[in-house]
Amino acid sequence: QEEGINIKQHIDPSLFVLEPATEVPGLEVFNPLTQKWVLMEPLCTPSTELIVFCGGGLERLTSGRIKGTLHRVSQVDQSRYVLVFEQKYSEFYPPPAFEDD
């Protein structure tokens, strides 16, 4: 684990993710053009705006034309609570098979 990082860098496996902007900072998105991490909360209005990321499923579905969003969460001194919604795609994430009794 990187020092100062709470959740290491990753791309979510879903089509997309919706995350409400919070007052507590921590969400960082990697900008491939500048090769730098961008802290998202200062760019958003807390409790009003949603942050939308593209997932790995969308990248596969579009044959790489839309890239998944590389992101991480840094450690902060305050508690940070976020409810995340991920949209998954059944072609990549089929529902579980149940055996007949």
Salt bridges, closest charged atoms under 4 A:
GLU2 OE1 - ARG72 NH1 3.35
ASP12 OD1 - HIS10 NE2 3.27
ASP12 OD2 - HIS71 NE2 3.11
GLU19 OE2 - ARG80 NH2 3.01
GLU28 OE1 - ARG72 NH2 2.78
GLU41 OE2 - ARG80 NH2 2.79
